[in-house]
């Protein structure tokens, strides 16, 4: 296992978090020490995003200054403005003449029905939460579970949360990391039991070490619960220190979505807005741009599956949400 088993094992990525327990929602910000090549792939039917069009390989901006994952549904898109302001205060941003414009794509998840006090009046709290998350960003270990964007998260049967993992890529000098806010319509466990769908990918007992059950639980594949359109979404970031173009990063994001499908049942539904960003810090050249990219994609999917289970395993119950945490059961 890598040093911290966090996405911050990749040099140049810092993670900061802020939350409001009364609102039962929060923000997770990734701050890059310099602009990094980034792409995105959206697979859910109800996404909410900001500035993701410029991540297209044909778009002009070559790299971005950071990313934001936020609760709050459409209100949470304000969080990116707080991170933009924080970066602008430090002179960061894409140069346009004498002006500098921080580039911070973001995505939001739906946590408006988790019992928190959403009567915030004219100004939602997310801009200030975004600024605070950027101010708190660090390059070492950071908290997991019911924190940041994971504060108000839920799954079909358990409290959701924020997870992260990292790994070296077999056969390459590169490594990958993942960060995810798990707010899924589906289950991360096999039915109502304790075993995680991601069990085959677990390392060193990082989410309980239970492995697979002796037999598939009878309720493993049952439909999770009553559907509320647009009321979910799992947001993820995968990162690698391999040198990638925007087009290659897009392919990495596509491959990484397999990690959600391995760890959540069902995933990518019309009820979710599942989004995966892919980031290249550009430190390790690929010897073979096709075969090595395939290895990266497989490793990113495995690592993201682990991060999903880690996020739910680390989550704790919050007073406003009548869902148990995995650790309670």
ZAPA-113205 format. One record per residue (C-alpha): residue in one letter; residue number from 0; x negated, y, z. Coordinates in steps of 0.2 Angstrom, whole numbers, padded with zeros to 4 digits. Layout:
% residues N
<node resn="A" resi="NUM" east="X" north="Y" up="Z"/>
...
//
This chain:
% residues 329
<node resn="X" resi="0" east="0000" north="0000" up="0000"/>
<node resn="X" resi="1" east="-0006" north="0018" up="-0003"/>
<node resn="X" resi="2" east="-0012" north="0029" up="0010"/>
<node resn="X" resi="3" east="0005" north="0037" up="0016"/>
<node resn="X" resi="4" east="0017" north="0027" up="0005"/>
<node resn="X" resi="5" east="0024" north="0044" up="-0001"/>
<node resn="X" resi="6" east="0025" north="0054" up="-0017"/>
<node resn="X" resi="7" east="0012" north="0065" up="-0009"/>
<node resn="X" resi="8" east="-0001" north="0052" up="-0011"/>
<node resn="X" resi="9" east="-0003" north="0060" up="-0028"/>
<node resn="X" resi="10" east="-0014" north="0075" up="-0026"/>
<node resn="X" resi="11" east="-0006" north="0092" up="-0030"/>
<node resn="X" resi="12" east="0012" north="0088" up="-0025"/>
<node resn="X" resi="13" east="0019" north="0095" up="-0009"/>
<node resn="X" resi="14" east="0036" north="0091" up="-0002"/>
<node resn="X" resi="15" east="0046" north="0103" up="0010"/>
<node resn="X" resi="16" east="0063" north="0101" up="0017"/>
<node resn="X" resi="17" east="0076" north="0111" up="0026"/>
<node resn="X" resi="18" east="0094" north="0107" up="0032"/>
<node resn="X" resi="19" east="0109" north="0113" up="0041"/>
<node resn="X" resi="20" east="0116" north="0101" up="0053"/>
<node resn="X" resi="21" east="0132" north="0111" up="0055"/>
<node resn="X" resi="22" east="0135" north="0111" up="0036"/>
<node resn="X" resi="23" east="0128" north="0093" up="0035"/>
<node resn="X" resi="24" east="0118" north="0097" up="0020"/>
<node resn="X" resi="25" east="0100" north="0101" up="0015"/>
<node resn="X" resi="26" east="0087" north="0104" up="0002"/>
<node resn="X" resi="27" east="0071" north="0095" up="-0003"/>
<node resn="X" resi="28" east="0058" north="0105" up="-0013"/>
<node resn="X" resi="29" east="0043" north="0099" up="-0022"/>
<node resn="X" resi="30" east="0030" north="0112" up="-0025"/>
<node resn="X" resi="31" east="0016" north="0109" up="-0037"/>
<node resn="X" resi="32" east="-0002" north="0116" up="-0034"/>
<node resn="X" resi="33" east="-0002" north="0121" up="-0053"/>
<node resn="X" resi="34" east="0011" north="0118" up="-0067"/>
<node resn="X" resi="35" east="0013" north="0100" up="-0071"/>
<node resn="X" resi="36" east="0021" north="0091" up="-0086"/>
<node resn="X" resi="37" east="0039" north="0086" up="-0082"/>
<node resn="X" resi="38" east="0053" north="0078" up="-0090"/>
<node resn="X" resi="39" east="0071" north="0072" up="-0085"/>
<node resn="X" resi="40" east="0083" north="0058" up="-0090"/>
<node resn="X" resi="41" east="0101" north="0059" up="-0084"/>
<node resn="X" resi="42" east="0111" north="0043" up="-0084"/>
<node resn="X" resi="43" east="0126" north="0047" up="-0072"/>
<node resn="X" resi="44" east="0143" north="0053" up="-0078"/>
<node resn="X" resi="45" east="0144" north="0068" up="-0066"/>
<node resn="X" resi="46" east="0127" north="0077" up="-0066"/>
<node resn="X" resi="47" east="0124" north="0095" up="-0060"/>
<node resn="X" resi="48" east="0107" north="0102" up="-0065"/>
<node resn="X" resi="49" east="0098" north="0119" up="-0068"/>
<node resn="X" resi="50" east="0084" north="0122" up="-0081"/>
<node resn="X" resi="51" east="0083" north="0104" up="-0087"/>
<node resn="X" resi="52" east="0085" north="0109" up="-0105"/>
<node resn="X" resi="53" east="0067" north="0117" up="-0105"/>
<node resn="X" resi="54" east="0060" north="0099" up="-0101"/>
<node resn="X" resi="55" east="0065" north="0093" up="-0118"/>
<node resn="X" resi="56" east="0049" north="0089" up="-0127"/>
<node resn="X" resi="57" east="0053" north="0102" up="-0141"/>
<node resn="X" resi="58" east="0055" north="0116" up="-0128"/>
<node resn="X" resi="59" east="0042" north="0130" up="-0127"/>
<node resn="X" resi="60" east="0038" north="0129" up="-0108"/>
<node resn="X" resi="61" east="0024" north="0116" up="-0107"/>
<node resn="X" resi="62" east="0025" north="0113" up="-0088"/>
<node resn="X" resi="63" east="0034" north="0118" up="-0072"/>
<node resn="X" resi="64" east="0030" north="0124" up="-0055"/>
<node resn="X" resi="65" east="0041" north="0113" up="-0044"/>
<node resn="X" resi="66" east="0057" north="0104" up="-0043"/>
<node resn="X" resi="67" east="0072" north="0105" up="-0031"/>
<node resn="X" resi="68" east="0084" north="0091" up="-0025"/>
<node resn="X" resi="69" east="0099" north="0098" up="-0016"/>
<node resn="X" resi="70" east="0116" north="0094" up="-0008"/>
<node resn="X" resi="71" east="0130" north="0106" up="-0010"/>
<node resn="X" resi="72" east="0137" north="0101" up="-0027"/>
<node resn="X" resi="73" east="0137" north="0116" up="-0039"/>
<node resn="X" resi="74" east="0134" north="0128" up="-0024"/>
<node resn="X" resi="75" east="0118" north="0119" up="-0021"/>
<node resn="X" resi="76" east="0111" north="0125" up="-0037"/>
<node resn="X" resi="77" east="0107" north="0141" up="-0028"/>
<node resn="X" resi="78" east="0093" north="0132" up="-0019"/>
<node resn="X" resi="79" east="0082" north="0133" up="-0034"/>
<node resn="X" resi="80" east="0083" north="0152" up="-0033"/>
<node resn="X" resi="81" east="0076" north="0152" up="-0016"/>
<node resn="X" resi="82" east="0061" north="0141" up="-0022"/>
<node resn="X" resi="83" east="0059" north="0153" up="-0037"/>
<node resn="X" resi="84" east="0058" north="0168" up="-0025"/>
<node resn="X" resi="85" east="0045" north="0159" up="-0014"/>
<node resn="X" resi="86" east="0034" north="0155" up="-0029"/>
<node resn="X" resi="87" east="0036" north="0173" up="-0036"/>
<node resn="X" resi="88" east="0030" north="0180" up="-0019"/>
<node resn="X" resi="89" east="0014" north="0171" up="-0022"/>
<node resn="X" resi="90" east="0012" north="0176" up="-0040"/>
<node resn="X" resi="91" east="0016" north="0159" up="-0048"/>
<node resn="X" resi="92" east="0026" north="0157" up="-0064"/>
<node resn="X" resi="93" east="0026" north="0155" up="-0083"/>
<node resn="X" resi="94" east="0017" north="0171" up="-0090"/>
<node resn="X" resi="95" east="0028" north="0181" up="-0102"/>
<node resn="X" resi="96" east="0017" north="0197" up="-0105"/>
<node resn="X" resi="97" east="0014" north="0205" up="-0088"/>
<node resn="X" resi="98" east="0029" north="0196" up="-0080"/>
<node resn="X" resi="99" east="0028" north="0179" up="-0072"/>
<node resn="X" resi="100" east="0043" north="0168" up="-0071"/>
<node resn="X" resi="101" east="0043" north="0153" up="-0059"/>
<node resn="X" resi="102" east="0050" north="0137" up="-0068"/>
<node resn="X" resi="103" east="0059" north="0126" up="-0056"/>
<node resn="X" resi="104" east="0072" north="0114" up="-0063"/>
<node resn="X" resi="105" east="0084" north="0106" up="-0050"/>
<node resn="X" resi="106" east="0098" north="0094" up="-0048"/>
<node resn="X" resi="107" east="0112" north="0093" up="-0035"/>
<node resn="X" resi="108" east="0122" north="0079" up="-0027"/>
<node resn="X" resi="109" east="0139" north="0080" up="-0020"/>
<node resn="X" resi="110" east="0141" north="0080" up="-0001"/>
<node resn="X" resi="111" east="0156" north="0092" up="0001"/>
<node resn="X" resi="112" east="0167" north="0079" up="0009"/>
<node resn="X" resi="113" east="0155" north="0072" up="0023"/>
<node resn="X" resi="114" east="0164" north="0082" up="0037"/>
<node resn="X" resi="115" east="0152" north="0096" up="0038"/>
<node resn="X" resi="116" east="0157" north="0114" up="0040"/>
<node resn="X" resi="117" east="0158" north="0120" up="0022"/>
<node resn="X" resi="118" east="0167" north="0136" up="0026"/>
<node resn="X" resi="119" east="0152" north="0147" up="0023"/>
<node resn="X" resi="120" east="0161" north="0162" up="0015"/>
<node resn="X" resi="121" east="0154" north="0172" up="0001"/>
<node resn="X" resi="122" east="0136" north="0166" up="0001"/>
<node resn="X" resi="123" east="0132" north="0147" up="0002"/>
<node resn="X" resi="124" east="0117" north="0143" up="0013"/>
<node resn="X" resi="125" east="0107" north="0135" up="-0001"/>
<node resn="X" resi="126" east="0096" north="0149" up="-0007"/>
<node resn="X" resi="127" east="0089" north="0152" up="0010"/>
<node resn="X" resi="128" east="0087" north="0133" up="0013"/>
<node resn="X" resi="129" east="0078" north="0132" up="-0004"/>
<node resn="X" resi="130" east="0066" north="0146" up="0002"/>
<node resn="X" resi="131" east="0064" north="0137" up="0019"/>
<node resn="X" resi="132" east="0060" north="0121" up="0011"/>
<node resn="X" resi="133" east="0047" north="0128" up="0000"/>
<node resn="X" resi="134" east="0039" north="0137" up="0015"/>
<node resn="X" resi="135" east="0039" north="0120" up="0024"/>
<node resn="X" resi="136" east="0031" north="0111" up="0009"/>
<node resn="X" resi="137" east="0015" north="0100" up="0014"/>
<node resn="X" resi="138" east="0004" north="0088" up="0005"/>
<node resn="X" resi="139" east="0004" north="0075" up="0019"/>
<node resn="X" resi="140" east="0017" north="0064" up="0027"/>
<node resn="X" resi="141" east="0035" north="0070" up="0028"/>
<node resn="X" resi="142" east="0051" north="0064" up="0036"/>
<node resn="X" resi="143" east="0063" north="0052" up="0028"/>
<node resn="X" resi="144" east="0081" north="0047" up="0030"/>
<node resn="X" resi="145" east="0094" north="0060" up="0036"/>
<node resn="X" resi="146" east="0083" north="0075" up="0031"/>
<node resn="X" resi="147" east="0082" north="0088" up="0017"/>
<node resn="X" resi="148" east="0093" north="0083" up="0002"/>
<node resn="X" resi="149" east="0096" north="0066" up="0011"/>
<node resn="X" resi="150" east="0104" north="0074" up="0026"/>
<node resn="X" resi="151" east="0122" north="0073" up="0021"/>
<node resn="X" resi="152" east="0120" north="0058" up="0009"/>
<node resn="X" resi="153" east="0131" north="0042" up="0010"/>
<node resn="X" resi="154" east="0133" north="0026" up="0000"/>
<node resn="X" resi="155" east="0148" north="0015" up="-0001"/>
<node resn="X" resi="156" east="0145" north="0007" up="0016"/>
<node resn="X" resi="157" east="0131" north="0015" up="0025"/>
<node resn="X" resi="158" east="0123" north="0032" up="0028"/>
<node resn="X" resi="159" east="0112" north="0037" up="0013"/>
<node resn="X" resi="160" east="0096" north="0046" up="0015"/>
<node resn="X" resi="161" east="0079" north="0052" up="0008"/>
<node resn="X" resi="162" east="0066" north="0039" up="0003"/>
<node resn="X" resi="163" east="0049" north="0039" up="-0004"/>
<node resn="X" resi="164" east="0036" north="0026" up="-0009"/>
<node resn="X" resi="165" east="0020" north="0025" up="-0019"/>
<node resn="X" resi="166" east="0009" north="0012" up="-0027"/>
<node resn="X" resi="167" east="-0007" north="0009" up="-0038"/>
<node resn="X" resi="168" east="-0003" north="0003" up="-0055"/>
<node resn="X" resi="169" east="-0009" north="-0015" up="-0059"/>
<node resn="X" resi="170" east="-0022" north="-0014" up="-0073"/>
<node resn="X" resi="171" east="-0024" north="0005" up="-0073"/>
<node resn="X" resi="172" east="-0033" north="0017" up="-0063"/>
<node resn="X" resi="173" east="-0017" north="0027" up="-0061"/>
<node resn="X" resi="174" east="-0005" north="0027" up="-0047"/>
<node resn="X" resi="175" east="0014" north="0031" up="-0046"/>
<node resn="X" resi="176" east="0025" north="0039" up="-0032"/>
<node resn="X" resi="177" east="0044" north="0041" up="-0030"/>
<node resn="X" resi="178" east="0055" north="0052" up="-0020"/>
<node resn="X" resi="179" east="0074" north="0049" up="-0020"/>
<node resn="X" resi="180" east="0090" north="0056" up="-0012"/>
<node resn="X" resi="181" east="0102" north="0041" up="-0011"/>
<node resn="X" resi="182" east="0120" north="0047" up="-0012"/>
<node resn="X" resi="183" east="0127" north="0033" up="-0022"/>
<node resn="X" resi="184" east="0145" north="0027" up="-0026"/>
<node resn="X" resi="185" east="0138" north="0009" up="-0025"/>
<node resn="X" resi="186" east="0129" north="-0001" up="-0011"/>
<node resn="X" resi="187" east="0111" north="-0002" up="-0008"/>
<node resn="X" resi="188" east="0114" north="-0018" up="0002"/>
<node resn="X" resi="189" east="0121" north="-0035" up="-0004"/>
<node resn="X" resi="190" east="0139" north="-0032" up="0001"/>
<node resn="X" resi="191" east="0142" north="-0028" up="0019"/>
<node resn="X" resi="192" east="0126" north="-0038" up="0025"/>
<node resn="X" resi="193" east="0109" north="-0031" up="0029"/>
<node resn="X" resi="194" east="0099" north="-0037" up="0014"/>
<node resn="X" resi="195" east="0093" north="-0024" up="0002"/>
<node resn="X" resi="196" east="0095" north="-0027" up="-0017"/>
<node resn="X" resi="197" east="0077" north="-0020" up="-0018"/>
<node resn="X" resi="198" east="0071" north="-0034" up="-0007"/>
<node resn="X" resi="199" east="0060" north="-0043" up="-0021"/>
<node resn="X" resi="200" east="0050" north="-0027" up="-0023"/>
<node resn="X" resi="201" east="0047" north="-0023" up="-0004"/>
<node resn="X" resi="202" east="0029" north="-0021" up="0002"/>
<node resn="X" resi="203" east="0023" north="-0024" up="0020"/>
<node resn="X" resi="204" east="0040" north="-0024" up="0028"/>
<node resn="X" resi="205" east="0043" north="-0006" up="0023"/>
<node resn="X" resi="206" east="0062" north="-0008" up="0024"/>
<node resn="X" resi="207" east="0064" north="-0021" up="0037"/>
<node resn="X" resi="208" east="0056" north="-0036" up="0029"/>
<node resn="X" resi="209" east="0072" north="-0047" up="0028"/>
<node resn="X" resi="210" east="0068" north="-0053" up="0011"/>
<node resn="X" resi="211" east="0082" north="-0061" up="0001"/>
<node resn="X" resi="212" east="0097" north="-0070" up="0010"/>
<node resn="X" resi="213" east="0097" north="-0089" up="0009"/>
<node resn="X" resi="214" east="0112" north="-0088" up="-0002"/>
<node resn="X" resi="215" east="0121" north="-0074" up="-0011"/>
<node resn="X" resi="216" east="0134" north="-0066" up="0000"/>
<node resn="X" resi="217" east="0152" north="-0069" up="-0006"/>
<node resn="X" resi="218" east="0155" north="-0050" up="-0006"/>
<node resn="X" resi="219" east="0139" north="-0045" up="-0014"/>
<node resn="X" resi="220" east="0146" north="-0040" up="-0031"/>
<node resn="X" resi="221" east="0163" north="-0034" up="-0025"/>
<node resn="X" resi="222" east="0169" north="-0017" up="-0030"/>
<node resn="X" resi="223" east="0163" north="-0005" up="-0017"/>
<node resn="X" resi="224" east="0177" north="0007" up="-0012"/>
<node resn="X" resi="225" east="0190" north="0019" up="-0018"/>
<node resn="X" resi="226" east="0183" north="0030" up="-0032"/>
<node resn="X" resi="227" east="0182" north="0048" up="-0030"/>
<node resn="X" resi="228" east="0176" north="0055" up="-0047"/>
<node resn="X" resi="229" east="0160" north="0066" up="-0046"/>
<node resn="X" resi="230" east="0158" north="0063" up="-0027"/>
<node resn="X" resi="231" east="0141" north="0055" up="-0027"/>
<node resn="X" resi="232" east="0124" north="0055" up="-0037"/>
<node resn="X" resi="233" east="0107" north="0049" up="-0033"/>
<node resn="X" resi="234" east="0093" north="0061" up="-0037"/>
<node resn="X" resi="235" east="0075" north="0055" up="-0040"/>
<node resn="X" resi="236" east="0058" north="0060" up="-0045"/>
<node resn="X" resi="237" east="0044" north="0049" up="-0051"/>
<node resn="X" resi="238" east="0026" north="0055" up="-0052"/>
<node resn="X" resi="239" east="0010" north="0048" up="-0059"/>
<node resn="X" resi="240" east="-0008" north="0055" up="-0060"/>
<node resn="X" resi="241" east="-0009" north="0048" up="-0078"/>
<node resn="X" resi="242" east="-0011" north="0061" up="-0091"/>
<node resn="X" resi="243" east="0006" north="0062" up="-0101"/>
<node resn="X" resi="244" east="0014" north="0072" up="-0114"/>
<node resn="X" resi="245" east="0032" north="0079" up="-0111"/>
<node resn="X" resi="246" east="0038" north="0065" up="-0123"/>
<node resn="X" resi="247" east="0028" north="0051" up="-0113"/>
<node resn="X" resi="248" east="0035" north="0059" up="-0097"/>
<node resn="X" resi="249" east="0053" north="0057" up="-0104"/>
<node resn="X" resi="250" east="0049" north="0039" up="-0108"/>
<node resn="X" resi="251" east="0043" north="0037" up="-0090"/>
<node resn="X" resi="252" east="0059" north="0044" up="-0083"/>
<node resn="X" resi="253" east="0070" north="0033" up="-0094"/>
<node resn="X" resi="254" east="0060" north="0017" up="-0088"/>
<node resn="X" resi="255" east="0061" north="0023" up="-0070"/>
<node resn="X" resi="256" east="0080" north="0023" up="-0070"/>
<node resn="X" resi="257" east="0079" north="0004" up="-0069"/>
<node resn="X" resi="258" east="0073" north="0006" up="-0051"/>
<node resn="X" resi="259" east="0090" north="0013" up="-0047"/>
<node resn="X" resi="260" east="0099" north="-0001" up="-0056"/>
<node resn="X" resi="261" east="0088" north="-0014" up="-0046"/>
<node resn="X" resi="262" east="0092" north="-0005" up="-0029"/>
<node resn="X" resi="263" east="0110" north="0000" up="-0031"/>
<node resn="X" resi="264" east="0125" north="-0009" up="-0036"/>
<node resn="X" resi="265" east="0133" north="-0002" up="-0046"/>
<node resn="X" resi="266" east="0123" north="0012" up="-0053"/>
<node resn="X" resi="267" east="0125" north="0025" up="-0067"/>
<node resn="X" resi="268" east="0143" north="0025" up="-0065"/>
<node resn="X" resi="269" east="0155" north="0039" up="-0071"/>
<node resn="X" resi="270" east="0157" north="0043" up="-0052"/>
<node resn="X" resi="271" east="0138" north="0047" up="-0050"/>
<node resn="X" resi="272" east="0127" north="0060" up="-0058"/>
<node resn="X" resi="273" east="0111" north="0050" up="-0057"/>
<node resn="X" resi="274" east="0096" north="0060" up="-0062"/>
<node resn="X" resi="275" east="0077" north="0055" up="-0063"/>
<node resn="X" resi="276" east="0063" north="0068" up="-0066"/>
<node resn="X" resi="277" east="0046" north="0062" up="-0071"/>
<node resn="X" resi="278" east="0030" north="0072" up="-0067"/>
<node resn="X" resi="279" east="0012" north="0070" up="-0073"/>
<node resn="X" resi="280" east="-0002" north="0078" up="-0063"/>
<node resn="X" resi="281" east="-0014" north="0074" up="-0077"/>
<node resn="X" resi="282" east="-0029" north="0067" up="-0068"/>
<node resn="X" resi="283" east="-0031" north="0050" up="-0076"/>
<node resn="X" resi="284" east="-0032" north="0048" up="-0095"/>
<node resn="X" resi="285" east="-0023" north="0033" up="-0103"/>
<node resn="X" resi="286" east="-0034" north="0021" up="-0113"/>
<node resn="X" resi="287" east="-0019" north="0014" up="-0123"/>
<node resn="X" resi="288" east="-0005" north="0027" up="-0124"/>
<node resn="X" resi="289" east="0008" north="0013" up="-0128"/>
<node resn="X" resi="290" east="0003" north="-0002" up="-0117"/>
<node resn="X" resi="291" east="-0002" north="0009" up="-0103"/>
<node resn="X" resi="292" east="0014" north="0019" up="-0103"/>
<node resn="X" resi="293" east="0023" north="0002" up="-0102"/>
<node resn="X" resi="294" east="0014" north="-0002" up="-0087"/>
<node resn="X" resi="295" east="0017" north="0015" up="-0079"/>
<node resn="X" resi="296" east="0036" north="0013" up="-0083"/>
<node resn="X" resi="297" east="0037" north="-0004" up="-0074"/>
<node resn="X" resi="298" east="0028" north="0002" up="-0059"/>
<node resn="X" resi="299" east="0038" north="0018" up="-0058"/>
<node resn="X" resi="300" east="0054" north="0007" up="-0058"/>
<node resn="X" resi="301" east="0048" north="-0004" up="-0045"/>
<node resn="X" resi="302" east="0042" north="0010" up="-0034"/>
<node resn="X" resi="303" east="0059" north="0019" up="-0036"/>
<node resn="X" resi="304" east="0068" north="0004" up="-0031"/>
<node resn="X" resi="305" east="0058" north="0003" up="-0015"/>
<node resn="X" resi="306" east="0061" north="0021" up="-0011"/>
<node resn="X" resi="307" east="0080" north="0019" up="-0012"/>
<node resn="X" resi="308" east="0079" north="0005" up="0001"/>
<node resn="X" resi="309" east="0067" north="0015" up="0012"/>
<node resn="X" resi="310" east="0079" north="0030" up="0012"/>
<node resn="X" resi="311" east="0094" north="0020" up="0018"/>
<node resn="X" resi="312" east="0083" north="0010" up="0030"/>
<node resn="X" resi="313" east="0076" north="0027" up="0038"/>
<node resn="X" resi="314" east="0093" north="0035" up="0038"/>
<node resn="X" resi="315" east="0102" north="0040" up="0055"/>
<node resn="X" resi="316" east="0120" north="0043" up="0058"/>
<node resn="X" resi="317" east="0126" north="0061" up="0058"/>
<node resn="X" resi="318" east="0141" north="0067" up="0069"/>
<node resn="X" resi="319" east="0151" north="0073" up="0054"/>
<node resn="X" resi="320" east="0151" north="0057" up="0044"/>
<node resn="X" resi="321" east="0159" north="0042" up="0050"/>
<node resn="X" resi="322" east="0147" north="0029" up="0042"/>
<node resn="X" resi="323" east="0135" north="0018" up="0051"/>
<node resn="X" resi="324" east="0116" north="0019" up="0048"/>
<node resn="X" resi="325" east="0108" north="0003" up="0043"/>
<node resn="X" resi="326" east="0098" north="0002" up="0059"/>
<node resn="X" resi="327" east="0114" north="0002" up="0069"/>
<node resn="X" resi="328" east="0119" north="-0014" up="0061"/>
//
